[in-house]
């Protein structure tokens, strides 16, 4: 213990002694044909320090940061920068070789380090914000932002100890699509817009057995109700119009749904350890629904009382609890598909909440 404390003190003193000390980094760019005409831009602490040309070198002289870690950035034209990190050595003199190869920056650390001290390492910097992704094939842009809500602790405690709990979820979805089809002498434009919401509330009652040897059973009863409403409108125009009195073809539909949720699960198994329960679970579910649809000149209501199911799974009560009661979170998502060639413009915006009490 004494040696450990002395070691920590020694490391701390070394970092303090290094901090604010001057350092020198020589960056050499050897000559190469590919990418030789593009300048290599060097950044330190967010500021541009040099534009290193082909077959040249530059020496950066600055003061060491408080944490002792030197963070550099190398950029090749408009490409995303490459981060490179250097750690203190005994002289605070560094020798880097940087070149542009196949469009990317390649860095080689030729500095002298004491035995056992790490050299620098490179990290490609992300240009897109967190949650944003781009499909290279169709250039579709997606954005997803998820946050855990405070009531997640209620769900975790229920999954460990059982008992009663109420879960709720609310979600919204908005859609927009536009398609333009051009043929000889005629352009057809179709626009679709819509949106909807869904609300679900479930009551959970999970009875978890106490730890014991031999067969132990557990049971769960879930009942709840879900309601959703969706409205979609569409319109089609022709240019030029086929007749003087031609009007845009407009249509729409409204769908309203009510879903019931009733489930009973009986689990049989045994404890291998106090925290490890394994067994089989028999699940009985019943989900009736009412679907009402309305459109211009049409309406219909259907009652489905056949949503009955039986399932046998190999699971523990904790795995079952985590499956039927999803994580408490908020979720915001956007999907944008640009109109390229024959692909229509499509936009989806969604927002949802899951919480417990």
VOBA-1610 file (N, C-alpha, C; in pm, whole numbers, padded with zeros to 5 digits, always signed):
BEGIN
Unk+00083-00119+00000Unk+00000+00000+00000Unk+00088+00126+00000Unk+00196+00121+00078Unk+00285+00235+00085Unk+00349+00262-00050Unk+00389+00153-00120Unk+00450+00168-00252Unk+00351+00224-00353Unk+00224+00181-00341Unk+00121+00231-00432Unk+00102+00382-00415Unk+00094+00426-00288Unk+00076+00568-00261Unk+00194+00648-00313Unk+00316+00598-00287Unk+00435+00668-00336Unk+00438+00675-00489Unk+00390+00567-00552Unk+00385+00566-00698Unk+00289+00670-00753Unk+00171+00680-00690Unk+00072+00779-00734Unk+00125+00920-00716Unk+00191+00944-00601Unk+00249+01076-00575Unk+00356+01108-00678Unk+00438+01009-00713Unk+00545+01033-00810Unk+00490+01068-00946Unk+00388+00996-00988Unk+00325+01026-01118Unk+00263+01164-01119Unk+00194+01199-01008Unk+00130+01330-00999Unk+00233+01441-01005Unk+00346+01423-00932Unk+00451+01524-00932Unk+00511+01539-01071Unk+00526+01428-01142Unk+00586+01435-01275Unk+00497+01511-01370Unk+00364+01492-01362Unk+00273+01563-01451Unk+00272+01712-01417Unk+00275+01745-01286Unk+00277+01886-01246Unk+00403+01953-01295Unk+00516+01881-01283Unk+00642+01939-01326Unk+00647+01959-01476Unk+00578+01870-01552Unk+00576+01885-01697Unk+00484+01999-01741Unk+00375+02025-01666Unk+00277+02120-01709Unk+00338+02259-01725Unk+00295+02329-01831Unk+00341+02463-01866Unk+00487+02464-01913Unk+00550+02349-01930Unk+00686+02344-01984Unk+00680+02355-02136Unk+00780+02417-02199Unk+00780+02429-02344Unk+00809+02294-02411Unk+00744+02270-02523Unk+00771+02149-02601Unk+00792+02188-02746Unk+00856+02100-02819Unk+00885+02123-02960Unk+00845+01998-03040Unk+00770+02019-03145Unk+00728+01908-03232Unk+00772+01941-03374Unk+00861+01860-03426Unk+00903+01875-03565Unk+00817+01783-03652Unk+00747+01844-03746Unk+00661+01768-03837Unk+00725+01771-03975Unk+00763+01654-04023Unk+00826+01643-04154Unk+00728+01580-04251Unk+00715+01642-04367Unk+00629+01586-04471Unk+00716+01543-04588Unk+00741+01412-04601Unk+00825+01365-04712Unk+00754+01383-04845Unk+00831+01388-04949Unk+00773+01407-05081Unk+00701+01283-05130Unk+00581+01301-05182Unk+00508+01192-05248Unk+00423+01251-05358Unk+00399+01173-05463Unk+00328+01223-05582Unk+00179+01239-05557Unk+00115+01137-05497Unk-00028+01142-05473Unk-00057+01236-05357Unk-00136+01338-05381Unk-00172+01434-05277Unk-00064+01536-05250Unk+00041+01541-05333Unk+00151+01634-05308Unk+00113+01779-05324Unk+00012+01809-05406Unk-00027+01948-05429Unk-00117+02002-05319Unk-00170+01915-05233Unk-00261+01959-05127Unk-00184+01992-05001Unk-00204+02111-04942Unk-00133+02144-04818Unk-00186+02063-04701Unk-00097+02031-04608Unk-00134+01959-04486Unk-00145+02063-04375Unk-00267+02082-04323Unk-00294+02187-04226Unk-00279+02130-04085Unk-00202+02199-04000Unk-00177+02157-03863Unk-00249+02251-03767Unk-00326+02192-03672Unk-00398+02269-03572Unk-00350+02228-03433Unk-00345+02329-03343Unk-00317+02302-03201Unk-00407+02391-03117Unk-00482+02329-03024Unk-00577+02398-02939Unk-00676+02482-03019Unk-00721+02423-03132Unk-00824+02485-03214Unk-00775+02592-03309Unk-00645+02625-03309Unk-00590+02728-03396Unk-00502+02667-03505Unk-00514+02722-03625Unk-00428+02677-03734Unk-00287+02728-03711Unk-00189+02636-03711Unk-00050+02672-03685Unk+00038+02672-03809Unk+00004+02588-03906Unk+00090+02580-04025Unk+00017+02511-04138Unk+00060+02544-04259Unk+00020+02472-04381Unk+00148+02413-04441Unk+00166+02285-04417Unk+00291+02219-04452Unk+00282+02168-04595Unk+00371+02216-04679Unk+00373+02177-04819Unk+00449+02046-04837Unk+00441+01991-04958Unk+00511+01868-04991Unk+00662+01891-04985Unk+00736+01795-04931Unk+00881+01800-04915Unk+00925+01918-04827Unk+00859+01936-04715Unk+00897+02044-04625Unk+00872+02000-04481Unk+00911+02084-04385Unk+00891+02053-04244Unk+00856+02179-04167Unk+00800+02159-04047Unk+00760+02269-03961Unk+00780+02227-03817Unk+00827+02320-03732Unk+00846+02293-03590Unk+00747+02376-03509Unk+00666+02307-03430Unk+00568+02372-03343Unk+00626+02383-03203Unk+00631+02505-03149Unk+00682+02529-03013Unk+00573+02594-02931Unk+00526+02523-02829Unk+00420+02573-02742Unk+00447+02528-02599Unk+00353+02562-02509Unk+00363+02518-02369Unk+00276+02396-02347Unk+00324+02304-02266Unk+00253+02180-02240Unk+00125+02208-02162Unk+00010+02147-02201Unk-00116+02167-02128Unk-00106+02113-01985Unk-00203+02151-01903Unk-00203+02108-01762Unk-00211+01957-01747Unk-00286+01891-01837Unk-00299+01745-01825Unk-00183+01670-01888Unk-00089+01742-01950Unk+00029+01678-02006Unk+00007+01610-02140Unk-00114+01615-02196Unk-00144+01547-02322Unk-00153+01651-02433Unk-00075+01633-02536Unk-00073+01725-02650Unk-00169+01672-02756Unk-00267+01752-02791Unk-00366+01713-02892Unk-00344+01795-03019Unk-00314+01726-03127Unk-00294+01789-03258Unk-00404+01747-03353Unk-00425+01829-03457Unk-00519+01795-03563Unk-00450+01817-03696Unk-00467+01721-03786Unk-00414+01730-03921Unk-00530+01722-04019Unk-00539+01821-04108Unk-00649+01822-04206Unk-00591+01823-04347Unk-00654+01743-04432Unk-00618+01736-04573Unk-00731+01795-04654Unk-00718+01921-04695Unk-00822+01986-04775Unk-00953+01993-04699Unk-01061+01946-04764Unk-01193+01949-04703Unk-01228+01819-04632Unk-01135+01726-04624Unk-01163+01601-04556Unk-01168+01621-04404Unk-01233+01527-04334Unk-01242+01539-04190Unk-01105+01523-04126Unk-01077+01601-04022Unk-00942+01601-03964Unk-00911+01473-03888Unk-00782+01447-03872Unk-00733+01336-03792Unk-00670+01392-03664Unk-00717+01346-03548Unk-00659+01387-03421Unk-00539+01298-03390Unk-00437+01361-03331Unk-00319+01284-03290Unk-00277+01331-03151Unk-00255+01235-03060Unk-00225+01265-02921Unk-00081+01224-02889Unk-00011+01313-02818Unk+00126+01287-02775Unk+00132+01296-02623Unk+00215+01210-02562Unk+00231+01205-02418Unk+00373+01251-02380Unk+00390+01304-02258Unk+00521+01358-02220Unk+00632+01253-02225Unk+00745+01293-02281Unk+00867+01214-02267Unk+00968+01296-02187Unk+01088+01250-02172Unk+01183+01317-02084Unk+01232+01450-02139Unk+01234+01467-02271Unk+01290+01588-02333Unk+01184+01686-02381Unk+01061+01639-02396Unk+00951+01719-02454Unk+00984+01765-02595Unk+01066+01687-02663Unk+01095+01708-02805Unk+01039+01590-02883Unk+00968+01618-02989Unk+00899+01515-03066Unk+00934+01527-03213Unk+00927+01413-03280Unk+00959+01405-03422Unk+00850+01324-03491Unk+00769+01391-03571Unk+00659+01326-03642Unk+00682+01331-03791Unk+00640+01225-03857Unk+00641+01220-04003Unk+00497+01207-04050Unk+00451+01302-04129Unk+00312+01305-04174Unk+00307+01316-04326Unk+00223+01234-04385Unk+00207+01239-04530Unk+00063+01208-04568Unk+00027+01251-04687Unk-00107+01225-04739Unk-00099+01104-04830Unk-00173+01001-04796Unk-00172+00877-04872Unk-00315+00832-04898Unk-00352+00818-05023Unk-00486+00775-05065Unk-00594+00866-05004Unk-00565+00995-04997Unk-00662+01091-04949Unk-00666+01108-04799Unk-00600+01023-04721Unk-00602+01032-04576Unk-00464+01067-04524Unk-00459+01116-04398Unk-00334+01157-04336Unk-00274+01038-04260Unk-00150+01003-04291Unk-00079+00897-04222Unk+00032+00961-04137Unk+00035+00926-04008Unk+00130+00986-03915Unk+00218+00877-03855Unk+00348+00902-03849Unk+00443+00809-03787Unk+00521+00885-03681Unk+00522+00830-03560Unk+00590+00894-03448Unk+00732+00839-03438Unk+00832+00926-03463Unk+00973+00888-03455Unk+01038+00942-03328Unk+00958+00988-03232Unk+01011+01048-03109Unk+01075+00940-03022Unk+01159+00986-02928Unk+01225+00897-02834Unk+01148+00900-02703Unk+01106+00781-02656Unk+01030+00769-02532Unk+01106+00677-02436Unk+01091+00702-02305Unk+01148+00608-02208Unk+01081+00472-02219Unk+01147+00370-02176Unk+01094+00234-02184Unk+00964+00225-02104Unk+00860+00173-02169Unk+00732+00154-02101Unk+00637+00269-02115Unk+00679+00380-02179Unk+00591+00495-02198Unk+00528+00486-02335Unk+00396+00511-02343Unk+00325+00498-02468Unk+00364+00609-02564Unk+00365+00575-02692Unk+00383+00677-02796Unk+00248+00738-02827Unk+00245+00826-02925Unk+00119+00891-02959Unk+00028+00797-03035Unk-00098+00838-03053Unk-00191+00759-03133Unk-00288+00852-03204Unk-00338+00805-03318Unk-00426+00887-03403Unk-00570+00844-03387Unk-00659+00938-03407Unk-00803+00912-03398Unk-00873+00996-03503Unk-00949+00929-03592Unk-01023+01000-03696Unk-01140+01073-03632Unk-01148+01203-03653Unk-01255+01282-03593Unk-01383+01270-03672Unk-01495+01260-03600Unk-01626+01251-03665Unk-01671+01390-03708Unk-01726+01400-03830Unk-01778+01527-03877Unk-01927+01538-03855Unk-01997+01425-03841Unk-02140+01428-03819Unk-02170+01433-03670Unk-02274+01506-03632Unk-02312+01509-03489Unk-02356+01371-03442Unk-02356+01352-03310Unk-02401+01226-03254Unk-02545+01199-03291Unk-02574+01075-03331Unk-02711+01037-03367Unk-02744+01052-03513Unk-02657+01118-03591Unk-02683+01141-03733Unk-02608+01037-03816Unk-02677+00979-03913Unk-02614+00883-04004Unk-02664+00910-04146Unk-02580+00876-04243Unk-02611+00898-04384Unk-02593+00768-04460Unk-02694+00729-04536Unk-02686+00611-04621Unk-02615+00649-04750Unk-02500+00586-04776Unk-02420+00622-04892Unk-02487+00586-05024Unk-02578+00489-05023Unk-02641+00445-05148Unk-02749+00541-05196Unk-02841+00580-05105Unk-02951+00668-05147Unk-02945+00805-05082Unk-02837+00835-05005Unk-02815+00963-04939Unk-02925+00996-04838Unk-02992+00894-04785Unk-03093+00917-04682Unk-03024+00958-04552Unk-03083+01057-04484Unk-03027+01110-04360Unk-03118+01070-04244Unk-03060+01012-04141Unk-03136+00969-04024Unk-03078+01037-03899Unk-03167+01071-03808Unk-03126+01129-03681Unk-03205+01063-03570Unk-03134+01018-03466Unk-03198+00951-03353Unk-03138+01005-03224Unk-03227+01048-03134Unk-03185+01100-03004Unk-03267+01031-02896Unk-03200+00953-02812Unk-03266+00881-02704Unk-03209+00926-02569Unk-03298+00945-02472Unk-03257+00983-02338Unk-03331+00897-02237Unk-03258+00849-02136Unk-03318+00770-02030Unk-03390+00862-01931Unk-03512+00826-01895Unk-03591+00906-01804Unk-03569+00860-01660Unk-03604+00947-01566Unk-03579+00916-01424Unk-03661+00798-01374Unk-03778+00773-01435Unk-03861+00661-01390Unk-03803+00525-01428Unk-03690+00524-01496Unk-03622+00397-01526Unk-03582+00326-01398Unk-03553+00402-01291Unk-03517+00341-01164Unk-03635+00265-01104Unk-03757+00315-01129Unk-03877+00243-01083Unk-03887+00109-01154Unk-03864+00108-01284Unk-03873-00016-01362Unk-03766-00115-01319Unk-03642-00067-01295Unk-03535-00156-01253Unk-03566-00221-01119Unk-03618-00143-01026Unk-03651-00198-00895Unk-03763-00302-00907Unk-03861-00274-00992Unk-03971-00369-01014Unk-03918-00498-01075Unk-03823-00489-01170Unk-03767-00609-01233Unk-03688-00693-01133Unk-03631-00630-01029Unk-03555-00704-00929Unk-03643-00762-00819Unk-03743-00684-00777Unk-03820-00722-00658Unk-03964-00763-00688Unk-04014-00733-00809Unk-04153-00764-00840Unk-04249-00664-00780Unk-04376-00700-00774Unk-04477-00612-00721Unk-04561-00550-00832Unk-04627-00438-00798Unk-04716-00372-00893Unk-04649-00248-00952Unk-04685-00219-01077Unk-04627-00104-01147Unk-04719-00066-01262Unk-04723+00063-01294Unk-04802+00113-01406Unk-04705+00169-01510Unk-04722+00126-01633Unk-04638+00175-01742Unk-04721+00248-01846Unk-04667+00357-01897Unk-04738+00435-01999Unk-04642+00468-02113Unk-04698+00478-02232Unk-04619+00521-02347Unk-04705+00608-02437Unk-04643+00710-02495Unk-04711+00803-02584Unk-04617+00834-02698Unk-04666+00822-02821Unk-04581+00847-02937Unk-04657+00922-03045Unk-04582+00999-03122Unk-04636+01075-03235Unk-04553+01043-03359Unk-04618+01042-03474Unk-04548+01018-03599Unk-04609+01106-03708Unk-04523+01180-03777Unk-04567+01267-03887Unk-04492+01226-04013Unk-04564+01217-04124Unk-04504+01173-04250Unk-04537+01272-04362Unk-04444+01279-04457Unk-04465+01362-04576Unk-04391+01297-04691Unk-04457+01288-04807Unk-04395+01231-04926Unk-04443+01308-05049Unk-04351+01323-05144Unk-04385+01394-05268Unk-04313+01326-05383Unk-04390+01289-05485Unk-04334+01218-05600Unk-04372+01292-05728Unk-04274+01312-05814Unk-04296+01376-05943Unk-04255+01279-06053Unk-04351+01246-06140Unk-04326+01153-06251Unk-04348+01228-06381Unk-04243+01232-06463Unk-04250+01303-06590Unk-04250+01203-06705Unk-04348+01218-06791Unk-04354+01140-06914Unk-04362+01238-07031Unk-04375+01189-07149Unk-04379+01276-07266Unk-04501+01367-07262Unk-04478+01495-07241Unk-04586+01594-07243Unk-04673+01596-07119Unk-04638+01523-07012Unk-04723+01520-06894Unk-04637+01503-06768Unk-04670+01582-06667Unk-04603+01571-06537Unk-04708+01544-06430Unk-04688+01436-06354Unk-04781+01398-06247Unk-04712+01418-06113Unk-04776+01494-06025Unk-04720+01522-05892Unk-04815+01470-05785Unk-04766+01383-05700Unk-04846+01326-05592Unk-04785+01367-05458Unk-04869+01419-05371Unk-04826+01462-05239Unk-04907+01389-05133Unk-04838+01333-05034Unk-04901+01260-04924Unk-04852+01318-04793Unk-04944+01350-04705Unk-04908+01402-04572Unk-04999+01339-04469Unk-04945+01313-04352Unk-05027+01252-04248Unk-04957+01252-04115Unk-05029+01205-04017Unk-04974+01198-03883Unk-05066+01118-03792Unk-05015+01087-03676Unk-05096+01010-03583Unk-05030+01002-03447Unk-05105+00946-03352Unk-05054+00928-03217Unk-05101+00794-03162Unk-05027+00745-03064Unk-05059+00618-02999Unk-05034+00632-02849Unk-05131+00587-02770Unk-05116+00591-02625Unk-05146+00452-02570Unk-05058+00403-02483Unk-05072+00270-02425Unk-05050+00281-02274Unk-05136+00212-02198Unk-05120+00206-02053Unk-05138+00063-02007Unk-05039+00013-01934Unk-05042-00125-01885Unk-05022-00128-01734Unk-05087-00226-01671Unk-05074-00250-01528Unk-05002-00384-01511Unk-04892-00382-01435Unk-04809-00499-01416Unk-04817-00547-01271Unk-04823-00679-01255Unk-04817-00739-01121Unk-04731-00864-01131Unk-04607-00854-01081Unk-04510-00962-01092Unk-04480-01015-00952Unk-04505-01145-00932Unk-04480-01207-00802Unk-04357-01295-00813Unk-04247-01250-00751Unk-04118-01319-00757Unk-04101-01404-00631Unk-04058-01529-00647Unk-04041-01616-00528Unk-03919-01579-00446Unk-03920-01614-00319Unk-03803-01598-00235Unk-03703-01709-00264Unk-03578-01679-00237Unk-03473-01777-00265Unk-03490-01901-00177Unk-03487-02019-00242Unk-03496-02145-00169Unk-03444-02256-00259Unk-03420-02372-00200Unk-03377-02488-00278Unk-03500-02557-00335Unk-03480-02628-00444Unk-03591-02700-00505Unk-03668-02612-00603Unk-03784-02662-00646Unk-03866-02592-00744Unk-03929-02467-00682Unk-03920-02356-00755Unk-03981-02230-00712Unk-04058-02173-00830Unk-04179-02128-00806Unk-04264-02075-00913Unk-04281-01925-00897Unk-04312-01860-01008Unk-04342-01718-01007Unk-04453-01692-01108Unk-04522-01582-01094Unk-04634-01553-01184Unk-04639-01403-01212Unk-04700-01371-01324Unk-04713-01232-01365Unk-04848-01213-01433Unk-04913-01101-01402Unk-05039-01066-01466Unk-05028-00924-01521Unk-05063-00910-01649Unk-05055-00780-01716Unk-05188-00753-01784Unk-05239-00633-01766Unk-05357-00592-01842Unk-05346-00444-01874Unk-05400-00407-01989Unk-05388-00269-02031Unk-05470-00238-02153Unk-05454-00116-02202Unk-05533-00067-02314Unk-05447+00026-02399Unk-05466+00016-02530Unk-05396+00105-02623Unk-05494+00172-02717Unk-05470+00300-02745Unk-05555+00378-02835Unk-05465+00449-02935Unk-05504+00448-03063Unk-05426+00516-03165Unk-05518+00578-03269Unk-05472+00687-03328Unk-05547+00755-03434Unk-05449+00804-03540Unk-05481+00780-03667Unk-05393+00819-03777Unk-05476+00881-03889Unk-05428+00991-03943Unk-05494+01061-04053Unk-05393+01084-04164Unk-05430+01046-04287Unk-05345+01066-04403Unk-05425+01129-04516Unk-05365+01229-04580Unk-05426+01297-04693Unk-05333+01287-04814Unk-05392+01281-04933Unk-05312+01273-05056Unk-05377+01356-05165Unk-05293+01406-05253Unk-05342+01484-05368Unk-05255+01461-05489Unk-05319+01454-05607Unk-05247+01432-05733Unk-05286+01538-05833Unk-05187+01602-05894Unk-05212+01703-05998Unk-05145+01660-06127Unk-05206+01702-06239Unk-05153+01673-06372Unk-05121+01805-06443Unk-05006+01812-06506Unk-04964+01931-06579Unk-04911+01892-06716Unk-04977+01935-06824Unk-05096+02020-06828Unk-05222+01942-06790Unk-05326+02010-06740Unk-05450+01940-06703Unk-05519+01882-06826Unk-05581+01766-06812Unk-05646+01704-06928Unk-05770+01780-06975Unk-05830+01863-06891Unk-05950+01939-06929Unk-05952+02070-06851Unk-06031+02165-06898Unk-06038+02296-06833Unk-06096+02287-06693Unk-06193+02199-06675Unk-06257+02187-06545Unk-06192+02081-06456Unk-06068+02043-06491Unk-06000+01941-06413Unk-05961+01996-06277Unk-05984+01918-06172Unk-05946+01956-06037Unk-05849+01852-05979Unk-05771+01898-05884Unk-05675+01807-05818Unk-05749+01693-05750Unk-05701+01574-05774Unk-05760+01456-05711Unk-05712+01449-05567Unk-05807+01462-05472Unk-05773+01464-05330Unk-05840+01347-05261Unk-05768+01283-05173Unk-05822+01171-05096Unk-05764+01169-04957Unk-05829+01095-04870Unk-05779+01086-04734Unk-05842+00969-04661Unk-05783+00933-04550Unk-05835+00823-04469Unk-05803+00850-04323Unk-05893+00802-04237Unk-05876+00815-04093Unk-05897+00679-04030Unk-05800+00639-03948Unk-05804+00507-03884Unk-05794+00526-03734Unk-05890+00469-03662Unk-05892+00476-03516Unk-05893+00333-03461Unk-05801+00306-03365Unk-05787+00170-03314Unk-05789+00170-03162Unk-05851+00065-03107Unk-05846+00038-02963Unk-05799-00105-02946Unk-05693-00124-02869Unk-05636-00258-02849Unk-05634-00292-02701Unk-05681-00410-02669Unk-05672-00460-02533Unk-05549-00546-02516Unk-05501-00557-02393Unk-05383-00638-02365Unk-05402-00710-02232Unk-05414-00842-02239Unk-05431-00923-02118Unk-05331-01039-02126Unk-05253-01055-02023Unk-05153-01161-02024Unk-05130-01219-01887Unk-05114-01351-01884Unk-05080-01420-01759Unk-04964-01514-01787Unk-04865-01510-01700Unk-04746-01594-01718Unk-04720-01671-01590Unk-04695-01801-01605Unk-04659-01888-01493Unk-04521-01944-01519Unk-04428-01919-01428Unk-04291-01968-01442Unk-04259-02075-01341Unk-04188-02180-01386Unk-04144-02289-01300Unk-03996-02310-01322Unk-03919-02314-01214Unk-03776-02334-01223Unk-03714-02341-01086Unk-03584-02319-01079Unk-03517-02322-00950Unk-03396-02229-00952Unk-03354-02193-00832Unk-03239-02105-00815Unk-03110-02186-00821Unk-03022-02153-00916Unk-02889-02211-00917Unk-02800-02141-00815Unk-02816-02011-00805Unk-02757-01932-00698Unk-02864-01833-00654Unk-02834-01754-00553Unk-02934-01661-00504Unk-02974-01557-00608Unk-02883-01527-00703Unk-02911-01427-00805Unk-02933-01489-00943Unk-02930-01621-00953Unk-02942-01687-01083Unk-03057-01786-01079Unk-03168-01750-01146Unk-03287-01834-01152Unk-03309-01877-01296Unk-03329-02005-01320Unk-03353-02058-01454Unk-03478-02146-01451Unk-03553-02138-01562Unk-03672-02221-01569Unk-03749-02198-01697Unk-03873-02251-01700Unk-03963-02237-01814Unk-04078-02145-01777Unk-04129-02073-01877Unk-04240-01981-01854Unk-04350-02009-01955Unk-04471-02029-01907Unk-04589-02049-01992Unk-04664-01915-01997Unk-04675-01860-02119Unk-04738-01729-02137Unk-04871-01745-02210Unk-04976-01688-02152Unk-05108-01683-02214Unk-05142-01536-02241Unk-05173-01504-02365Unk-05202-01365-02401Unk-05334-01356-02476Unk-05401-01245-02458Unk-05525-01218-02530Unk-05528-01070-02563Unk-05537-01039-02694Unk-05531-00901-02740Unk-05643-00872-02839Unk-05763-00842-02791Unk-05873-00804-02881Unk-05852-00662-02933Unk-05917-00630-03042Unk-05900-00497-03101Unk-06025-00452-03175Unk-06043-00322-03181Unk-06148-00258-03259Unk-06081-00161-03355Unk-06111-00175-03485Unk-06050-00090-03588Unk-06161-00021-03665Unk-06158+00111-03664Unk-06258+00190-03736Unk-06188+00272-03843Unk-06235+00260-03968Unk-06176+00329-04082Unk-06280+00416-04149Unk-06239+00538-04185Unk-06329+00631-04254Unk-06255+00698-04368Unk-06319+00705-04484Unk-06266+00772-04601Unk-06384+00833-04677Unk-06356+00905-04785Unk-06463+00969-04861Unk-06555+00862-04922Unk-06678+00862-04878Unk-06775+00766-04928Unk-06759+00626-04873Unk-06684+00613-04764Unk-06661+00478-04712Unk-06633+00486-04562Unk-06688+00392-04488Unk-06658+00378-04345Unk-06679+00232-04306Unk-06599+00188-04209Unk-06607+00048-04169Unk-06550+00033-04029Unk-06610-00056-03951Unk-06563-00087-03816Unk-06554-00237-03801Unk-06441-00285-03756Unk-06418-00428-03740Unk-06380-00458-03596Unk-06435-00566-03545Unk-06406-00613-03410Unk-06334-00747-03420Unk-06213-00753-03368Unk-06133-00875-03374Unk-06119-00930-03233Unk-06183-01045-03208Unk-06178-01108-03076Unk-06092-01234-03078Unk-06008-01251-03181Unk-05933-01374-03198Unk-05785-01360-03162Unk-05747-01252-03097Unk-05606-01231-03067Unk-05559-01308-02945Unk-05559-01440-02954Unk-05522-01525-02841Unk-05394-01601-02873Unk-05303-01611-02775Unk-05177-01681-02801Unk-05126-01756-02680Unk-05052-01864-02706Unk-04987-01946-02603Unk-04841-01963-02642Unk-04752-01942-02546Unk-04610-01953-02576Unk-04537-02009-02455Unk-04439-02096-02481Unk-04354-02151-02375Unk-04211-02109-02405Unk-04149-02040-02310Unk-04012-01990-02330Unk-03924-02035-02214Unk-03796-02043-02243Unk-03697-02072-02140Unk-03639-01939-02094Unk-03675-01897-01975Unk-03639-01763-01932Unk-03643-01754-01780Unk-03581-01651-01726Unk-03590-01618-01585Unk-03691-01507-01569Unk-03735-01484-01446Unk-03835-01379-01426Unk-03776-01241-01456Unk-03646-01220-01432Unk-03587-01090-01461Unk-03581-01064-01612Unk-03545-01168-01690Unk-03543-01152-01835Unk-03683-01127-01888Unk-03781-01194-01833Unk-03920-01172-01872Unk-03963-01029-01840Unk-03929-00981-01722Unk-03967-00846-01681Unk-03907-00741-01773Unk-03781-00758-01808Unk-03716-00662-01898Unk-03773-00667-02038Unk-03830-00780-02076Unk-03887-00792-02211Unk-04024-00726-02221Unk-04111-00747-02123Unk-04247-00693-02134Unk-04254-00546-02091Unk-04158-00498-02014Unk-04156-00358-01970Unk-04030-00292-02025Unk-04037-00226-02139Unk-03917-00167-02199Unk-03862-00051-02118Unk-03741-00014-02149Unk-03669+00091-02077Unk-03743+00223-02084Unk-03746+00296-01971Unk-03810+00428-01966Unk-03721+00529-02038Unk-03771+00587-02144Unk-03688+00677-02223Unk-03773+00768-02310Unk-03710+00871-02362Unk-03769+00955-02465Unk-03692+00931-02594Unk-03761+00939-02705Unk-03698+00908-02834Unk-03750+01005-02939Unk-03655+01074-03005Unk-03689+01165-03115Unk-03613+01120-03238Unk-03682+01104-03349Unk-03618+01053-03470Unk-03666+01131-03592Unk-03576+01145-03689Unk-03605+01210-03816Unk-03544+01127-03927Unk-03620+01107-04034Unk-03570+01036-04152Unk-03601+01121-04275Unk-03499+01149-04355Unk-03514+01231-04475Unk-03454+01157-04593Unk-03536+01131-04693Unk-03490+01068-04817Unk-03505+01171-04930Unk-03393+01222-04985Unk-03402+01325-05088Unk-03451+01267-05221Unk-03517+01351-05303Unk-03568+01304-05433Unk-03456+01295-05536Unk-03397+01178-05550Unk-03291+01155-05647Unk-03342+01060-05754Unk-03333+01103-05880Unk-03383+01027-05995Unk-03532+00995-05974Unk-03567+00866-05966Unk-03708+00827-05951Unk-03750+00811-05806Unk-03662+00842-05712Unk-03695+00826-05570Unk-03777+00945-05521Unk-03891+00921-05457Unk-03971+01033-05407Unk-03909+01095-05282Unk-03945+01219-05256Unk-03905+01285-05132Unk-03988+01226-05018Unk-03919+01183-04910Unk-03988+01125-04796Unk-03931+01183-04668Unk-04021+01222-04575Unk-03981+01277-04447Unk-04064+01211-04338Unk-03997+01158-04236Unk-04064+01100-04120Unk-04009+01169-03994Unk-04099+01213-03910Unk-04061+01274-03782Unk-04139+01203-03672Unk-04069+01150-03573Unk-04136+01076-03466Unk-04084+01117-03330Unk-04173+01109-03232Unk-04135+01139-03095Unk-04215+01046-03002Unk-04146+00990-02903Unk-04213+00896-02814Unk-04160+00903-02672Unk-04245+00864-02577Unk-04210+00861-02436Unk-04255+00729-02377Unk-04175+00672-02287Unk-04213+00555-02206Unk-04175+00587-02062Unk-04273+00581-01972Unk-04243+00613-01832Unk-04327+00524-01739Unk-04288+00522-01611Unk-04349+00431-01514Unk-04377+00505-01383Unk-04468+00446-01308Unk-04494+00495-01171Unk-04551+00381-01087
//
